[in-house]
Amino acid sequence: MGIIKKMKSKFKKKRARIGIYGPPNAGKTTLANRIIRDWTGDAMGSVSHVPHETRRARRREGVTINANGSSVTLDVIDTPGLATKIDFHDFMALGMNEEDSKRRAKEATEGVIEAVKWLDDLDGVILVMDATEDPYTQVNVTVIGNMEARRLPLLIVANKIDLPDSSPARIHGAFPQHPLVSVSALEGQNIDLLYKEIADHFG
């Protein structure tokens, strides 16, 4: 091994702080729960069909992933869903009363601000997208542009491939400059491949 390689090996970061980002209901917390459960036996948080279930960042430290001879220890941060517009009427349409809807909208807005602030403290990002949705959204384009400007290593996860109308290829076509893994966080499809990519990409 050459001197440069030895130095890189010696000073290689042994721990990475990784944020799980994406729009509401893309499956961020489901994926975070899957990762935490598979490697620690615990869970990160609750999930819901109602958008913005996660309204505060949750952090789990010291999650070690071993895959194909690579290993990385992560501090995993599950962040609130990113959105450009949060309207309390949308929550009322899902059956919540006005008071709860307004509170949820306020907390969700605060959560988006918190999620953006977390970018300053991260070593990399897992960006979760719903593979059944159009990837060309203002949120996705803005988030990826923000991460590229910060030069944060980025791994895109095309989630919900268990659904018949999913199209990971559409996401890859929209953002071909970044590595992508297609998974079902709910069903566990391709999760081992995701762990290999996480270990290779962030290790």
C-alpha positions in Angstrom: 0.0 0.0 0.0 1.4 3.4 -1.0 1.9 6.3 1.5 -1.2 8.2 0.2 -3.4 5.2 0.6 -2.1 4.5 4.1 -2.8 8.1 5.1 -6.3 8.0 3.7 -6.9 4.7 5.5 -5.5 6.2 8.8 -7.5 9.4 8.7 -10.7 7.9 7.2 -13.7 9.1 9.2 -15.0 6.2 11.3 -18.4 7.7 11.8 -20.8 9.6 9.6 -23.8 11.8 10.4 -26.4 11.0 7.8 -29.7 12.7 7.3 -32.8 11.0 5.8 -34.6 13.6 3.7 -37.5 13.8 1.3 -41.0 15.1 0.7 -43.8 14.2 3.1 -45.1 10.5 2.9 -42.1 9.4 0.8 -41.3 6.8 3.4 -38.5 8.4 5.3 -39.5 7.2 8.8 -40.4 3.8 7.4 -36.9 3.5 6.0 -35.3 4.9 9.2 -37.3 2.3 11.2 -36.1 -0.4 8.9 -32.4 0.6 9.2 -32.6 1.0 13.0 -34.5 -2.2 13.5 -32.2 -4.3 11.2 -29.0 -3.1 12.9 -30.1 -2.4 16.5 -33.5 -4.1 17.1 -35.2 -0.8 17.9 -37.3 1.7 15.9 -37.1 5.4 15.2 -40.6 6.7 15.2 -44.3 6.3 14.2 -45.6 6.5 10.7 -49.0 7.7 9.3 -50.9 8.1 6.1 -51.4 11.8 7.1 -48.6 14.0 5.8 -46.0 15.5 8.2 -46.3 12.8 10.9 -42.6 13.5 11.6 -42.4 17.2 12.7 -39.2 17.2 14.7 -35.9 15.6 13.7 -35.1 12.4 15.4 -31.6 11.1 15.9 -30.2 7.7 16.6 -26.4 7.5 17.2 -23.9 4.7 16.6 -25.8 2.5 14.1 -23.2 0.2 12.5 -23.9 -1.2 9.0 -21.8 -4.1 7.7 -22.2 -5.1 4.1 -20.0 -6.9 1.6 -16.8 -6.4 3.7 -17.5 -2.6 4.1 -18.6 -1.1 7.4 -19.8 2.3 8.4 -21.1 3.6 11.7 -23.9 6.2 11.3 -25.7 8.8 13.4 -29.1 8.6 11.7 -31.3 11.7 11.6 -34.9 11.2 10.5 -36.0 14.6 9.4 -39.5 16.2 8.9 -40.9 16.1 5.3 -39.8 19.0 3.1 -42.5 21.0 1.5 -42.7 24.4 -0.2 -46.3 25.0 1.0 -48.1 23.7 4.1 -51.8 24.5 4.4 -53.9 23.5 7.4 -56.9 23.0 5.1 -55.1 20.0 3.6 -55.1 18.3 7.1 -58.8 19.2 7.6 -59.5 17.4 4.2 -58.0 14.3 5.8 -60.5 14.4 8.7 -58.6 16.5 11.3 -60.4 19.3 13.1 -59.5 22.9 12.5 -57.5 23.4 15.8 -55.5 20.3 15.3 -54.9 21.1 11.6 -53.6 24.5 12.4 -51.3 23.2 15.1 -50.0 20.4 12.8 -49.4 23.0 10.0 -47.5 25.2 12.3 -45.3 22.4 13.7 -44.7 21.0 10.2 -43.5 24.5 9.0 -41.2 24.6 12.0 -40.0 21.1 11.1 -39.1 22.1 7.6 -36.9 25.0 8.9 -35.3 22.6 11.4 -34.6 20.0 8.6 -32.8 22.6 6.5 -30.7 23.8 9.4 -29.6 20.2 10.0 -27.8 20.2 6.6 -25.1 22.3 8.2 -24.1 19.4 10.5 -24.3 16.4 8.2 -21.7 14.3 6.4 -24.1 13.0 3.8 -27.8 12.6 2.8 -30.1 9.8 1.9 -32.9 11.4 -0.2 -36.1 9.3 -0.2 -38.5 9.7 -3.1 -41.8 8.0 -3.7 -41.3 6.0 -6.9 -45.0 6.3 -7.8 -44.8 10.1 -7.9 -43.5 12.5 -10.5 -39.9 13.3 -9.4 -39.8 16.7 -11.2 -41.1 18.7 -8.2 -40.0 22.0 -6.8 -39.1 20.3 -3.5 -36.9 17.6 -5.1 -35.1 20.0 -7.4 -34.6 22.6 -4.6 -33.4 20.0 -2.1 -30.9 18.4 -4.5 -29.6 21.8 -5.6 -29.1 22.7 -2.0 -27.2 19.5 -1.2 -25.1 19.9 -4.3 -24.2 23.4 -3.4 -23.0 22.1 0.0 -21.1 19.3 -1.7 -22.8 16.7 0.5 -22.6 13.1 -0.6 -26.0 12.1 -1.7 -27.7 8.7 -2.2 -31.2 8.7 -3.7 -33.6 6.0 -2.6 -36.5 5.3 -4.9 -39.0 3.9 -2.4 -42.3 2.0 -2.7 -41.3 -0.3 -5.5 -43.8 -2.8 -4.1 -46.5 -0.7 -5.7 -47.5 -1.5 -9.3 -47.2 2.1 -10.6 -43.7 2.7 -9.3 -41.1 3.8 -11.7 -37.5 4.2 -10.3 -36.3 4.7 -13.9 -38.2 8.0 -13.9 -36.3 9.2 -10.9 -33.0 8.1 -12.3 -33.9 10.0 -15.5 -34.6 13.1 -13.6 -31.4 13.0 -11.5 -28.9 10.8 -13.3 -25.9 12.5 -11.6 -26.5 10.7 -8.3 -26.4 7.1 -7.3 -29.9 5.5 -6.8 -31.2 2.4 -5.1 -34.7 1.1 -5.7 -36.3 -0.3 -2.5 -39.5 -1.1 -0.6 -38.8 0.1 2.9 -42.1 -1.4 4.0 -41.6 -4.8 2.5 -37.8 -5.0 2.7 -37.2 -5.4 -1.0 -33.6 -4.6 -2.1 -32.7 -3.5 1.5 -29.4 -5.5 1.5 -28.4 -3.7 -1.7 -29.2 -0.4 0.0 -27.0 -1.3 2.9 -24.1 -2.1 0.6 -24.5 1.2 -1.1 -24.7 3.1 2.2 -21.5 1.4 3.4 -19.7 2.1 0.1 -21.0 5.6 -0.3 -20.7 6.9 3.3 -18.0 4.6 4.8 
